[in-house]
Amino acid sequence: MKVTVVNTHDIIGGAEQASFDLASTLYRQGEEVRLYVGGQYGTDRFTRRMHYRKPDYRLRWLAAHHLGLTDTTLWAPIDACRRFRDFVEADVVNIHNMHGSYWNFWSLGVIARHTPVVLTLHDEWFLTGDCAYTYSCDRWMNACGKCPQLSGALQSNRYALGGRDLTRLNLMLKRMATSRVHTQRLAIVSPSHWLLGQAAKSKHLQRFSMHHIEYGLDLSVFRPQSQQACREKLSLPLDQRLVFCVASNLGDPRKNFDGLFELAYSGGLPKGMTLVCAGKTPEHLRNDNNPQVKWLGFLETRKEMATAISACDLSIVLSKADNLPYTCLETIACGRPVLGSTAGGIPEIISEGHTGWILSHAASKDAIARALQAIVLLDKESLTQMGQHAREQALQRYPMDEYASKYQNVFQELVDRCASP
């Protein structure tokens, strides 16, 4: 089967990891696969970079940052879908993340005329006037407009758009673009039941078939390792209960780590507990003099991530909104439990008291402190048993070949459906 996969980048970010893992697994299995990306960082033979002319990006910048018009202007993706053999002659095209200043959602109708399309959702962007996550807002279910994320505390979540509030127009354009696609020629995939449920409420997506496929992991990299050896390698304390917290940007309001750092800096963390932090850290969060916080910097590779997770006793994920964060899956695969919030698909990963603990995404600092105090009082045997349950879950649910196989089944089902008279 000829498969063309599309995403923002090849090897940066969770959504990009999902498409890269899919493409690389299919390539290893002998499938004819190409991964088209807006920005390329690796050198893999199956990856191709989209090329944009300067006027294309200048128009995109003007439309987005000055007018507030979302990803609807780039010509290069439309041109590629009409002319490139990898799109025209593919059996199926799998698009991940149509936002990120690299793609154009009008491409759906262009591709679907000659090639079936599988659209993988990693957030709520295509359901809305531009928000990647809607939080408690339900305006997208009708027509958007008067977006609460264009002002106030949530404004920093809208990185790409400036100008006026065109969310109502943006959503109308997405619905128009999707209306050009025949129901039988597009299928929706999401890694979480939560996001599929959101898509089912969407007026322009609910008519398409929907499939749940959890992310896959390289379980030979993300595996249980000697905790003591990993701590010695990273120069971490051997006599503390270590809690791992990681994000591309630890200051991202959506990741909700501010309260945790306030606890640490005010002496609110339990005695005998240390935070181990990885990722970009804003100056206002960084304090190198606090003995209960250790900084690992940005982890470049999956092996580094697996070592950091294995050095700790658990990971903490406090997101206010999320889909199916890789941190949770990778922690489970490394045989460590997770303290996770109720946001999005996180509760689908954690079995309370079995592979971790669930805390409200709106939990106060006191509630977080109480949860951490209960964990620090757990005996080592209980944590070890939870870690064993976690690893068993990973072996059952996250094998990479099974992840690719489920996609192949969706691809084949869609191709067969489109081939039927």
C-alpha positions in Angstrom: 0.0 0.0 0.0 1.3 3.5 -0.9 0.8 5.8 2.1 1.6 9.5 2.4 1.7 10.9 5.9 1.6 14.7 6.6 2.6 16.6 9.7 4.2 19.9 10.9 7.6 18.5 11.6 9.2 15.0 11.6 10.8 14.6 15.0 9.7 17.4 17.3 6.6 17.3 19.6 4.1 14.6 20.6 1.9 14.8 17.6 5.0 14.7 15.3 6.3 11.7 17.3 3.0 9.9 16.5 3.3 10.4 12.7 7.0 9.7 12.6 6.6 6.5 14.5 3.8 5.4 12.1 5.8 6.3 9.0 9.0 4.7 10.2 7.2 1.5 11.3 5.4 1.1 8.0 8.7 1.8 6.2 10.5 -0.8 8.3 7.7 -3.3 7.4 8.3 -2.7 3.7 5.4 -0.4 2.9 5.8 2.4 0.4 5.5 5.4 2.7 6.4 9.1 2.5 6.3 11.6 5.4 5.8 15.2 4.2 6.6 17.8 6.8 6.7 21.6 7.0 10.0 21.5 8.9 12.5 18.7 8.7 15.2 18.0 11.3 16.0 14.3 10.7 17.6 12.6 7.6 15.3 9.7 7.2 14.9 8.4 3.6 11.1 8.4 3.8 10.8 12.0 4.8 10.2 14.9 2.4 10.1 18.6 3.3 7.5 21.0 1.8 9.0 24.0 0.1 7.3 27.4 0.3 8.0 30.5 -1.7 8.5 33.8 0.1 5.2 35.3 -1.0 3.4 32.3 0.4 4.8 32.8 3.9 4.4 36.6 3.7 0.7 36.1 3.0 0.4 33.6 5.8 2.0 36.0 8.2 -0.2 38.9 7.2 -3.4 36.7 7.3 -2.6 35.2 10.7 -0.7 37.8 12.7 -2.4 40.9 11.4 -5.9 39.8 10.5 -6.5 36.7 12.7 -7.2 34.4 9.8 -6.2 30.8 10.5 -4.3 28.3 8.3 -6.2 28.8 5.0 -3.9 30.7 2.7 -0.7 28.7 2.0 -0.6 27.7 -1.7 2.3 25.1 -1.5 0.2 22.3 0.2 -2.7 22.8 -2.4 -0.1 22.7 -5.2 1.5 19.5 -3.8 -1.9 17.8 -3.5 -2.7 18.5 -7.1 0.7 17.7 -8.6 3.0 15.6 -6.4 2.9 11.9 -7.2 3.1 11.0 -3.5 -0.3 12.6 -3.1 -2.0 11.8 -6.4 -0.8 8.2 -6.7 -1.0 7.3 -3.0 -3.6 4.7 -1.9 -4.3 6.8 1.2 -3.2 10.2 2.7 -2.9 10.5 6.5 -2.9 14.1 7.7 -1.9 15.0 11.3 -2.2 18.5 12.6 -3.4 20.8 9.9 -2.4 23.8 11.9 1.1 25.1 12.7 1.6 27.5 9.7 2.6 24.8 7.3 -0.6 23.4 5.8 -4.0 24.5 4.4 -7.2 22.8 5.4 -8.7 23.4 1.9 -6.4 20.6 0.9 -8.9 18.1 2.3 -11.3 18.5 -0.7 -8.4 18.6 -3.2 -6.9 15.3 -2.0 -10.2 13.5 -1.4 -11.3 13.9 -5.0 -8.6 11.3 -6.0 -7.3 9.8 -2.8 -9.0 8.7 0.5 -8.0 10.8 3.5 -7.4 9.8 7.1 -7.4 12.8 9.4 -5.7 12.2 12.8 -6.7 14.6 15.5 -4.2 15.4 18.3 -6.1 18.4 19.7 -9.4 20.3 19.2 -8.1 22.8 16.6 -10.1 21.5 13.6 -13.3 21.6 15.7 -13.0 25.3 16.5 -12.4 28.8 15.2 -8.7 28.3 16.1 -8.4 27.1 19.7 -6.2 24.0 20.1 -8.1 23.3 23.4 -11.5 24.7 24.3 -11.3 24.3 28.1 -14.8 25.0 29.4 -16.0 27.0 26.3 -18.6 25.4 24.1 -19.1 28.2 21.6 -17.4 26.0 18.9 -20.4 23.7 19.0 -22.4 26.5 17.4 -20.5 29.2 15.6 -17.5 30.5 17.8 -17.0 34.2 18.0 -16.2 36.4 21.0 -13.4 34.0 21.8 -12.5 34.0 25.6 -9.0 32.9 24.7 -8.3 36.2 22.8 -8.2 38.1 26.2 -7.4 37.4 29.8 -5.5 34.5 31.3 -5.9 32.1 28.3 -4.5 34.6 25.7 -1.0 33.0 25.8 -2.5 29.7 24.6 -3.2 31.3 21.2 0.4 31.5 19.9 -0.2 31.9 16.2 -3.0 34.4 15.8 -3.1 38.2 16.2 -5.4 40.9 14.8 -9.2 40.7 15.2 -11.4 37.9 16.5 -12.1 36.0 13.3 -12.9 32.8 15.1 -16.5 32.7 13.7 -15.2 33.2 10.2 -12.4 30.6 10.7 -14.9 28.0 11.8 -17.2 28.8 8.9 -14.3 28.3 6.5 -13.4 24.9 8.1 -16.9 23.8 7.7 -17.0 24.9 4.1 -13.8 23.1 3.3 -15.0 19.9 5.0 -18.4 20.0 3.2 -16.5 19.5 -0.1 -15.4 16.0 1.1 -17.7 13.0 0.4 -18.6 11.2 3.6 -17.1 7.9 2.4 -13.7 9.4 1.5 -12.5 10.6 4.9 -12.1 8.9 8.2 -11.2 10.4 11.6 -8.7 8.9 14.0 -7.8 10.0 17.5 -5.7 8.5 20.3 -8.2 9.3 23.0 -11.9 8.5 23.4 -12.2 12.0 24.9 -11.2 13.7 21.7 -13.3 11.4 19.5 -16.2 12.4 21.7 -15.5 16.0 21.1 -15.3 15.4 17.3 -18.6 13.6 17.4 -20.2 16.9 18.7 -18.7 18.8 15.8 -21.2 19.8 13.1 -18.7 19.3 10.2 -16.9 16.1 11.4 -19.7 14.0 12.9 -20.8 12.6 9.6 -17.4 10.8 9.1 -16.4 7.4 10.5 -14.3 7.6 13.6 -11.6 5.3 15.0 -9.7 5.1 18.3 -6.0 4.3 18.0 -3.8 4.9 21.0 -0.2 5.9 20.4 2.5 3.2 20.2 5.9 3.2 21.9 9.3 1.7 21.4 9.0 -0.7 24.4 12.7 -1.6 24.1 13.6 2.0 24.9 10.9 2.8 27.3 11.3 -0.1 29.7 12.1 -0.6 33.4 15.7 0.2 34.3 17.7 0.1 37.5 16.6 3.2 39.5 19.8 3.5 41.3 21.9 3.2 38.2 19.8 5.9 36.5 20.1 8.2 39.5 23.8 7.8 39.6 24.1 8.6 35.9 22.1 11.8 36.3 23.6 12.8 39.7 20.3 12.6 41.5 19.8 11.9 45.2 19.6 8.2 46.1 17.6 8.7 49.3 14.7 10.8 48.1 11.3 10.0 46.5 11.7 11.6 43.1 8.8 13.1 41.1 9.4 13.7 37.4 7.8 16.7 35.7 8.5 17.4 32.0 7.1 19.6 29.2 8.5 21.3 26.1 7.9 24.5 28.1 7.4 24.1 31.8 5.9 27.6 31.9 3.1 26.7 29.5 -0.1 27.6 31.3 -1.9 24.6 29.9 0.6 22.3 31.5 -0.3 23.9 34.9 3.1 23.5 36.7 3.1 26.9 38.4 1.3 25.7 41.5 3.7 22.8 41.9 6.7 25.1 41.7 5.1 27.5 44.2 4.7 24.5 46.6 8.4 23.6 46.2 9.6 27.2 46.7 7.4 27.8 49.7 8.4 24.6 51.5 5.1 22.9 50.8 6.6 19.7 49.3 6.7 16.7 51.7 9.9 16.0 53.4 11.9 13.4 51.5 10.5 14.4 48.1 12.3 16.1 45.2 11.0 17.4 41.9 13.1 16.4 38.9 12.3 18.8 36.0 13.0 18.6 32.3 12.2 21.0 29.5 12.5 24.7 28.7 12.2 26.6 31.9 11.2 30.3 32.0 13.3 32.5 34.3 10.4 33.1 36.7 10.1 29.4 37.5 13.8 28.6 37.8 15.5 28.6 41.2 18.8 26.7 41.4 19.1 27.2 45.1 16.2 25.1 46.2 17.4 21.6 47.2 14.0 20.0 46.5 14.1 20.9 42.8 16.6 19.3 40.3 17.0 20.5 36.7 17.9 18.3 33.8 17.4 20.8 31.0 16.0 19.8 27.7 16.1 16.1 27.0 17.1 15.5 23.3 16.5 11.8 22.9 14.0 9.1 23.9 16.8 7.3 25.7 17.5 10.3 27.8 13.8 10.6 28.6 13.6 6.9 29.5 16.6 7.3 31.8 15.1 10.3 33.6 11.7 8.5 34.1 13.4 5.4 35.4 15.4 7.4 37.9 12.2 8.7 39.5 9.5 7.0 41.5 6.6 8.5 39.5 5.7 11.2 37.0 3.3 14.1 37.6 1.0 15.5 34.8 -1.2 18.3 35.9 -2.5 19.6 32.6 -5.6 21.8 32.5 -6.3 20.4 29.0 -4.6 17.6 27.1 -5.2 14.7 24.7 -3.1 11.6 25.4 0.2 13.0 26.6 3.2 10.9 25.8 4.7 11.5 29.2 2.0 9.4 30.8 2.5 6.5 28.3 6.3 6.6 28.5 6.2 6.6 32.3 3.8 3.6 32.3 6.1 1.8 29.9 9.1 2.4 32.1 7.3 0.7 35.0 6.5 3.9 37.0 3.1 5.1 38.1 1.6 8.5 37.2 -0.1 11.2 39.2 -2.3 12.7 36.5 -5.1 15.2 36.2 -8.7 14.6 35.0 -8.0 16.6 31.7 -8.8 15.1 28.3 -7.6 11.6 27.8 -5.3 11.3 30.8 -7.8 9.3 32.9 -7.9 6.7 30.0 -4.3 5.9 30.8 -4.4 5.7 34.6 -6.1 3.1 36.6 -6.6 4.7 40.0 -4.5 3.0 42.7 -3.4 0.4 40.2 -1.1 2.3 37.8 -1.3 5.7 39.3 -3.6 8.3 40.8 -6.0 10.9 39.4 -6.3 14.5 40.6 -8.7 17.1 39.5 -7.3 19.4 36.8 -8.5 22.3 38.9 -6.9 21.0 42.1 -5.6 23.6 44.5 -2.0 23.7 45.8 -3.2 22.2 49.1 -4.9 19.3 47.2 -1.7 18.7 45.2 0.3 18.8 48.5 -2.0 16.3 50.1 -1.7 13.9 47.1 2.1 14.1 47.2 2.1 13.6 51.0 0.1 10.4 50.6 2.5 9.2 47.9 5.6 9.9 49.9 4.2 7.8 52.7 3.7 4.8 50.5 6.1 1.9 51.1 8.5 0.9 48.4 6.8 -2.4 47.8 3.5 -0.7 46.9 5.2 1.5 44.4 7.0 -1.4 42.9 3.8 -3.3 42.5 2.1 -0.4 40.8 5.1 -0.1 38.4 4.7 -3.8 37.5 1.0 -3.2 36.7 2.0 -0.2 34.6 4.5 -2.2 32.6 2.0 -4.9 32.0 -0.5 -2.3 30.6 2.2 -0.9 28.3 3.0 -4.3 26.9 -0.7 -4.9 26.2 -1.7 -1.6 24.8 1.3 0.3 23.4 3.4 -2.0 21.1 4.5 -0.1 18.1 3.7 -2.8 15.5 0.2 -3.0 16.9 -0.2 0.7 16.6 0.8 0.6 12.9 -1.4 -2.4 12.3 -4.5 -0.6 13.6 -3.7 2.3 11.2 -3.3 -0.2 8.3 -6.7 -1.7 9.1 -8.3 1.8 9.0 -6.4 2.6 5.7 -7.5 -0.7 4.1 -11.1 -0.3 5.3 -11.3 3.2 3.8 -9.6 2.2 0.5 -12.1 -0.7 0.2 -15.0 1.5 0.9 -14.0 4.0 -1.7 -13.4 1.3 -4.2 -17.0 -0.1 -3.8 -19.5 1.0 -6.5 
